[in-house]
Amino acid sequence: MTKKYEGYFKVTVGEDYIKDTKFVAPTKKEYRIGDTIDLTGGSITEVYASEKLGNKYDLTNSMISGFDSTTPGTKQITVTFNNKTYQYSVTVKDRTLGISIKTLPNKLEYKKGENLDLTGATLNVVKESGTQVIKITADMVSGYDKNKAGIQVIKVTYEGFTTQFSILVKEEVPATNPDEPNTPDDNKPNTSDKNNSTSNTTPSVPSIITKVEESTEPEENANEETKLEEDNKNTQEDNKESLVSGTNDNQNNNTPKKIKEHKEFKKC
């Protein structure tokens, strides 16, 4: 037989208690050189066994260790609260302020078709922490055309900043073969032949020597001498004109005529 009892009884349940804490890291995760830590948004909240949330505590500098913004890199931040520790990471960036060419490449002149050689090229990188010197690499440069002759400006880009330097690409001069005979250029005059031709064909200007015979009549002789000198002068001028114009036939025909006239004059 089963007996059934009806009624009420009291059960005592233990009090709710803090079972855990909830950590929320600060919002700011990136810093620049020299920045101070920003804990905005960071907190620790009590969590009860019943899963209800208890008190919330904002982070303070006294809870923090491990932050250093004097050097770039990733920093591990430790938060300590009621003998419990929590961690989160931040990044300290060394912001670039500008760049400039430190040293030029060793090679600044190229033949057409040669690849760009950046050996020896370095860059000044001015950062918030100071100036660094880095090598210029192929992924930093643009503007080179190995098939284009002339001065070319090479652009260097680093972290949003640009600078530049210049190089010269020369046309390739074909090498001459010393075994091949020199082929004369038909369009150019042959200097040696011209000189030889000139020396052979240039007429010489004949010298006309006229001797005035003595006369007992000084005035008549004086007049004759004057006329002869004038004739000699004219003859020499005619010969010079013929030399310039290169007409040898006229010169040869004129000169004997002059001499003949002189002789006939003296006979009179």
C-alpha positions, 0 to 999 in steps of 0.5 A: 500500500502506498501512502500519499502525503500532501503539503509544503516543504522549504529548500534552502539554496546557497547565495549567488557568488562571483564566479568569474570576471569579464575582461574587455581590452581598450579600443586603441590598438595602434600607437605612434612613437612617443604616445602615451597609453589610452585605456578608453573602453577597457574594463573588468566586469564581475560575473556571478554564478547565476551569470548575471553581471556584477560590478564593472571596473574601468582600467587604470594605469596602475593595473597596466604594465609592459607598455613602451612607445619609445621603440616601434613594434608589437607590445604585450600589455599585462592587466592585473586585477584582484590577483588575476592577470589579463593580456592584450597586444598593441602596435607601436608604429614609427611613422615616416616623415619623409625620404631622400636619396642618400647615395646614388647607384654606382652605375648611372650610364647605360647602353641601350638594352641594359637592365637597371642596376641599383647597386650602391643606391641607398635612401634616407628615411626620416621617421619619428624615432630618427633617420634610418638608411635603407637600400633602394630595391627594385620594387621601390623604383619606376620610370626606367625604359631600357629601350629608350635613349637619353636622360631618364628620371627614376622615381623612388617610392617608399611608404607614400613618399617619393624622390628621384634620381636621373640616369643616361641611356646611350645609343649603342655604337656598332663596333668597327672591324679592323680587317674590313677595308675602308669603303670610300663615301661616294658623296664625299669629295676625294681630298687627295685627288682634289689636291693632286688635280689642283696642283696639276691643272692650276696655271702659273701666273707668268711673270712679265719682265720688261726691259726698257731700253735706254733712250736719249729722250727721258720724257718719252722713256718715262711715259713708256715705262709708265704705260708698261707698268700699267699693262703688267698690272692689267695682265697680272689681274687678268691672270689672277681672274683666270686662276680663280675661274679655272678657265685655262684657255683664256689665260693662255690666250691672253698672256702671249697677246700682252707680251706681244703688245709690249714687244711691239711697243718697244720697237716703235 
